[in-house]
Amino acid sequence: MTPLIELKGVSKSFGGNVILDQVDLTIYRGEALAVIGPSGTGKSTILRIIAGLLVADAGEIYVQGQRRIGLIEDARDPIGIGMVFQQAALFDSLTVEENVGFLLYQHSRLSHKRIRELVRKRLEMVGLSGIGDRYPAELSGGMRKRVSFARAIMSNPDNPKDSPEVLLYDEPTAGLDPIASTVIEDLVRQLQQANGGCGSYVMVTHQDSTIRRTADRVVFLYNGKVQWQGKVSEIDTTDNPLVRQFFSASTSGPIQVIG
């Protein structure tokens, strides 16, 4: 089966700091993949490279078998890729409705009435009916995250190829209390299965519950390399010392504690 997205030997440095060192990563259709590891190991960098927001220093990126050269604006990808940023990244001066429909308002010929209807349906999908006229400052952290989900899955019915086939989640439960985190985790799974949602995704997270509730397969990054990968069910049985230390939250082990 042709992977949806494939990274081959991808490397990235900032100054003299090597963030990714010849990383191989494969994402298949219908997959729920979590990229985990200690802070500063390149997880968010991988997402930005996959999204086409950042160019790798070395290596190759393939999207549905086609090699991508440059950034996302340099050439059209054969599939849509949406991204949910850690801080939601909403425009404070725009209403929820304007935020969710932003891409269509700016880059489609749809009427405002049609866009508002599409926005209403997306907000319903994330459990936020009737808040289109509010501003981000009027929402809780969990609500802002859900608005960013609605924006990420927004698509133009006149251009089905623009519909996101892969969603990239960058720490979607960061800063949320356990109950709000559970709501977001459930929503991630619901959107994977929903008509008009997104069937494949990559999740970057540190949180144990988010890893276990949203992922089928896990890739563990440390020192710029993939150190382990396996099914979620294998987390508690692997002998890999990095994985065992990470999930036990121990300060003793091969992962260097920054303090």
C-alpha positions in Angstrom: 0.0 0.0 0.0 1.4 3.4 -1.0 1.9 5.5 2.1 0.0 8.8 2.4 3.1 10.5 3.6 6.7 9.3 3.8 9.8 10.9 5.2 13.2 9.3 4.1 16.4 10.3 5.8 15.1 13.7 6.9 17.5 16.0 8.8 17.0 19.5 10.2 19.3 21.7 12.2 18.9 25.2 13.7 22.3 26.8 13.9 24.6 24.1 15.4 21.7 22.2 17.0 20.8 19.1 15.2 17.0 18.6 15.7 16.3 15.7 13.3 19.0 13.3 12.2 18.1 11.1 9.2 14.6 10.3 10.3 12.4 7.8 8.5 8.6 8.1 9.1 5.7 6.6 7.3 2.0 7.5 7.6 -0.7 5.2 6.0 -4.3 5.9 5.1 -6.6 5.5 8.1 -3.8 5.5 10.6 -3.7 7.2 14.0 0.0 7.9 14.7 1.5 9.5 17.8 5.0 11.0 17.7 6.2 11.2 21.3 9.4 11.8 23.2 11.0 14.3 25.6 10.8 18.1 25.0 13.1 19.5 22.4 13.5 16.2 20.4 12.0 17.5 17.1 8.4 16.4 17.3 6.8 19.7 16.3 9.6 20.2 13.7 8.5 16.9 12.0 4.9 18.2 11.9 6.0 21.5 10.2 8.0 19.6 7.7 5.1 17.3 6.9 2.8 20.3 6.6 5.2 21.9 4.2 5.7 24.9 6.5 9.4 24.1 7.0 12.0 22.7 4.5 14.3 19.9 5.6 18.0 20.3 5.3 18.4 16.8 3.8 16.2 13.8 3.0 13.1 13.4 0.9 9.4 13.9 1.6 6.8 12.0 -0.4 3.0 12.8 -0.4 1.0 9.9 -1.8 4.0 8.8 -3.8 4.9 12.2 -5.2 8.1 13.9 -4.0 7.6 17.3 -2.5 10.1 20.0 -3.4 10.2 23.2 -1.3 7.3 24.5 0.8 3.6 24.0 0.6 3.1 27.1 -1.5 5.7 26.0 -4.0 3.6 23.2 -5.4 0.2 21.6 -4.8 0.1 18.4 -2.8 -2.0 15.5 -4.1 -3.8 15.4 -0.8 -5.0 18.0 1.7 -3.1 18.3 4.9 -4.6 20.3 7.8 -2.8 21.4 11.0 -4.1 22.1 14.5 -1.6 24.3 16.4 -0.8 24.0 20.1 -2.1 27.4 21.0 -5.2 27.1 18.6 -3.8 30.1 16.6 -7.1 31.9 16.2 -7.4 35.5 15.0 -8.5 37.4 18.1 -10.2 40.2 16.1 -12.4 37.7 14.2 -15.5 35.9 15.4 -15.5 32.1 15.7 -17.5 32.0 12.4 -15.0 34.2 10.6 -12.1 32.1 12.0 -13.5 28.7 11.0 -14.6 30.0 7.5 -11.4 32.1 7.0 -10.0 30.0 4.2 -13.2 30.0 2.3 -13.8 33.7 2.7 -10.3 34.4 1.4 -9.9 31.8 -1.4 -13.3 30.6 -2.6 -16.2 32.0 -4.7 -18.8 30.7 -2.3 -21.5 33.1 -1.1 -21.2 34.3 2.5 -24.5 32.5 3.2 -23.1 29.2 2.0 -19.9 29.6 4.0 -21.9 30.4 7.2 -23.8 27.2 6.7 -20.7 25.1 6.2 -19.2 26.7 9.3 -22.3 25.9 11.3 -22.0 22.2 10.3 -18.3 22.1 11.3 -19.1 23.7 14.7 -21.8 21.2 15.3 -19.3 18.4 14.5 -17.0 19.6 17.3 -19.9 20.2 19.8 -20.0 24.0 19.6 -23.3 24.9 18.1 -24.5 28.5 18.4 -21.2 30.2 19.3 -20.3 31.6 15.8 -20.8 35.2 16.9 -18.4 35.0 19.9 -14.8 36.0 19.9 -11.9 33.8 21.0 -11.4 35.8 24.2 -14.9 34.8 25.2 -14.1 31.0 25.0 -12.4 28.6 27.4 -9.1 27.0 26.4 -10.9 23.7 25.5 -13.4 25.6 23.4 -10.7 27.4 21.5 -9.0 24.1 20.7 -12.3 22.7 19.3 -12.8 25.8 17.2 -9.3 25.2 15.7 -10.4 21.6 15.0 -13.4 22.9 13.1 -11.2 25.3 11.1 -8.8 22.4 10.3 -11.5 20.2 8.8 -13.2 23.0 6.8 -13.3 22.3 3.1 -14.6 23.8 -0.1 -17.4 21.6 -1.6 -16.6 23.1 -5.0 -13.0 21.7 -4.7 -13.1 18.3 -3.0 -9.3 17.9 -3.5 -8.8 20.7 -0.9 -10.5 18.5 1.8 -7.8 17.5 4.4 -7.0 13.8 4.2 -4.5 14.0 7.0 -4.6 16.2 10.2 -1.5 17.1 12.2 -2.2 17.8 15.9 0.5 19.6 17.8 -0.1 19.1 21.6 -3.9 19.5 21.4 -4.4 18.8 25.1 -1.5 20.9 26.4 -2.6 23.2 29.2 -6.0 21.6 29.6 -7.4 20.0 32.8 -8.0 16.2 32.7 -11.7 16.5 31.9 -11.2 19.0 29.1 -8.4 16.7 27.8 -10.7 13.8 27.6 -13.2 15.8 25.6 -10.5 16.7 23.1 -9.2 13.1 22.9 -12.7 11.8 22.3 -13.2 14.5 19.6 -10.0 13.5 17.8 -11.3 9.9 17.5 -14.8 11.1 16.5 -13.5 13.3 13.7 -11.5 10.3 12.4 -14.7 8.3 12.0 -17.1 11.1 11.0 -18.3 11.9 7.5 -16.5 15.2 6.6 -13.9 14.6 9.3 -10.4 13.3 8.6 -9.5 9.6 8.5 -5.7 9.9 9.2 -3.8 11.9 11.6 -0.5 12.4 13.4 -0.6 13.4 17.0 2.4 15.1 18.8 1.8 14.9 22.6 3.5 14.3 25.9 0.4 13.3 27.8 0.0 9.6 28.7 -3.8 9.6 28.4 -3.7 11.3 25.0 -1.2 8.8 23.6 -3.2 5.8 24.8 -6.7 7.2 23.8 -5.9 8.7 20.4 -3.1 6.6 18.9 -2.9 3.2 17.3 0.9 3.3 16.6 3.6 5.2 18.4 7.0 6.6 17.2 9.4 7.6 19.9 11.9 10.3 19.1 15.1 11.1 21.1 18.3 12.8 20.1 16.9 13.5 16.7 16.3 9.8 15.8 13.5 7.4 15.9 14.5 5.2 18.9 11.4 2.9 19.0 8.1 2.4 17.3 5.2 0.0 17.9 1.6 -0.4 18.8 0.1 1.4 21.8 -0.5 -2.0 23.3 3.3 -2.6 23.3 4.1 0.4 25.4 3.9 -1.5 28.7 5.7 -4.6 27.5 8.7 -3.2 25.5 12.1 -3.6 27.0 13.3 -0.3 25.4 14.8 1.7 28.3 13.9 5.1 26.8 10.2 4.2 26.5 10.2 2.6 30.0 11.7 5.7 31.5 9.4 8.1 29.6 6.2 6.4 30.7 7.4 5.8 34.3 8.4 9.5 34.6 11.6 8.4 36.2 14.6 10.7 36.5 17.0 7.8 36.3 17.7 6.3 32.9 19.1 7.0 29.4 17.0 10.2 28.9 19.0 13.1 30.2 17.1 15.2 32.7 17.4 19.0 32.0 17.5 20.9 35.2 
